[in-house]
Amino acid sequence: RCTVPRLKRTVVGCLPVLYWLPRYSIWDYGMPDLIAGISVGIMHLPQGMAYALLASLPPVFGLYTSFYPALVYFFFGTSRHISIGTFAVLSIMVGSVTERLAPDNDFLIMINGTNSTEVDIASRDSYRVQVAAATSILAGMIQVVLGLVRFGFVGTYLSEPLVRAYTTAAAAHAVLAVVAQLFGVSITRFSGPLSLVYTLVEVCSKLPQTHLPTLVVSAVSIGFLIAAKQINSAISAKLPVPIPVELITIVSATVISFYIKLNGIYTIKVVGEIPSGLAAPRLPDTNLFREVIGDAFALAIVGYAISISLGKTFALKHGYKVDSNQELVALGLSNAVGGLFQCYAVCSSMSRSLIQETTGGKTQMAGIASAVIVLVTVLKLGPLFQELPKAVLAAIIFVNLKSMFKQYYDIITLWRSSKVDLMVWFVTWVSTLLLNLDLGLGASIIFAVLTVIFRTQLPRYSVLGHVPGTELYLDMETHREVREVPGITIFHSSATVYFANADLYLEALKEKSGLDISKMIIYKRRQEAKQRRREKRAERRAKRRAKREATTGEPITAVFSVEESPGDDQPVSELQDGDTTTLGSSSEDTLSRDLDKVSLGSLGKWTWDIHSIILDLSTANFIDTVAIKTMKNIFHDFGEIDVTVYMAGCQVHVVEQLELGGFFSETITKGRLFVTVHDAVLHCLGHQGTSTPGLEYSLVRHTHITHDNTADQRKTRYEKNIN
């Protein structure tokens, strides 16, 4: 029903800014947010221009991308600390799309008066901007749709090892993408499988053509950045805000380049013209959508995975909640609206988010402050960076990728902690390197899902024993202090039972219980058939005896014939091979003799050794139709050999699924369900009239007063709930 409180919750859920902005305290949060916003805004400038090179776009579009999405996220985001804008991984993914759809060869023009050609840079860059904007809009639309249909859980399939391995491999792609700028050579950027290998071969072949002045600028910039960052880290504890190393680098490089005329004298490539002001919004060519839909989906998933992982990390640290579905919507709107203003795909940046959090940022007002810094730069200061060498921007990217390359230490950590996660890491890394970023992501997700399926198909099966003096039941193979409950097998699976492991569950139950059901059912049926034949023979003999008595008038003394020997009343293990007159065929004769020769010990636990089996289903969070049929077979087959099966620990929705699957009947009632394993054990002991009162007392000596009341009341409440 539509009520005012519900409408208010809905509106606030769609616009989280309406929740926290009215409660915003300028005295408490104003100054920390301002300091954090200025620090992040200063980082936006060099990173925006540098990462635009990875996207194969003019640097000014990196500044646009640092401005518009941050404003949109301010209204719709739920994280207080992440910084939305350019990021190396997404930039290189966008660059692979722009290079594929707008290669240099498609924009060659003839030079007047000569037979040589050159690239029409203006036309090429204009088309690449359209490609990047179309990809951003489509990725944003995908994220918004996924958020509206509550598909935020998709991020859970991108585990931390997968994301870290993916970003590590993407860093290798980023290095090869900027290495041409570092060495001052022109290379062709390949796309598709093995593109990294082709690009590496291309780089190696072009190394002899290295432009030495550009290489010198790159080396000096890298050396200065590394040294300055080391000093910054050493004295960071004594500084209220970190030193803006990247900003100092680009300002210094721009001033030096302007006065020394690096572009004119040494032909070092510079950023070039940076237009002042903001571009008007426009919709890119919609025909591009079908060509970039696969790349847009990959961008949507990767961007969301990085953002939500960072958002949840900060939320856990500072004690607030991040809505995964709303984050999808917020990130999608940031991409879609940004695409209209010629921005490319964005997500949260690890380095900027850490700066925003460590400098005291409290809310997304810090994002507004950083956007103002970028806006001032675009409107007034942009033209001042026209003489900035591109090699300096490439050096900034190269040094900033150091943190991603440190993630190779994950191999050592995962080797010690989880071999499966290590396999996910390694497969993700290899597939991303060899299959490119989009196909590598798909292959990585498929492999990660397969590891989950594999682990649920091969769970750990165990028989539980009782811990004396408690209501606890633990694995008998791993805990020495537990004791077996005579006559009862408590079977436990570490995973839920469903179609992929239902048969394995049944086989493991047979193995752990020690009951060879097939042989025991055949034996039981043979004995029942023998018993029926004995009764018929006894009936015929009684009729013949009565007839002879009626004829002679004298009672006849009973004698044994071939059809009735004393061996008929002997146990199975003592039957003689000569007792063959009760069989109807030679094949049945052989099978019966074989079964009769089998001792009870070789058949496993016989019916009077084990009378009850308790299935611990506390780990089951769902049950499908295949598993329901398997459970029916378990109840039926063990019932054939007079072993009663019970269920314990079923969740309410699992019981509902059992009802919908037609599991319960006149023979399998809800009386077989128990809240806990302990309740089921007490019922089995009481129902069977156990001959070991000492054991029953050990089970209930601390709870014997409540055995007849609390346990029964708990079961009654449980049955009421499931009914």
Secondary structure, DSSP 8 states (H G I E B T S, - for coil): ---HHHHHHHHHHH-THHHHSTT--IIIIIHHHHHHHHHHHHHHHHHHHHHHHHTTS-HHHHHHHHHHHHHHHHHH---SS--EE--HHHHHHHHHHHHHHS-GGGGEEE-TTSS-EEE-HHHHHHHHHHHHHHHHHHHHHHHHHHHHTT-GGGGGGS-HHHHHHHHHHHHHHHHHHHHHHHHT-------STTHHHHHHHHHHHHGGG--HHHHHHHHHHHHHHHHHHHHHHHSGGG-SS---HHHHHHHHHHHHHHHHTHHHHH---B------S--------GGGHHHHHHHHHHHHHHHHHHHHHHHHHHHHHHT----HHHHHHHHHHHHHHHHHTT----EE-HHHHHHHHHTT--STHHHHHHHHHHHHIIIIIGGGGTT-BHHHHHHHHHHHTHHHHGGGGHHHHHHHH-HHHHHHHHHHHHHHHHHHHHHHHHHHHHHHHHHHHHHHHS--EEEEEE-TTSS-EEETTT-TT-B--TTEEEEEESS---TTTHHHHHHHHHHHHTB-HHHHHHHHHHHHHHHHHHHHHHHHHHHHHHHHHHHHSS-------TTS-GGGGS-GGG--TT--TT-SSHHHHHHHHHHHHS-TGGGBS-TTT--EEEEE-TT-S---HHHHHHHHHHHHHHHHTT-EEEEES--HHHHHHHHHTT---SSS-GGGEESSHHHHHHHHHHHHT-S-HHHHHHHHTTTTTTTTTHHHHHHHHHHHHH-
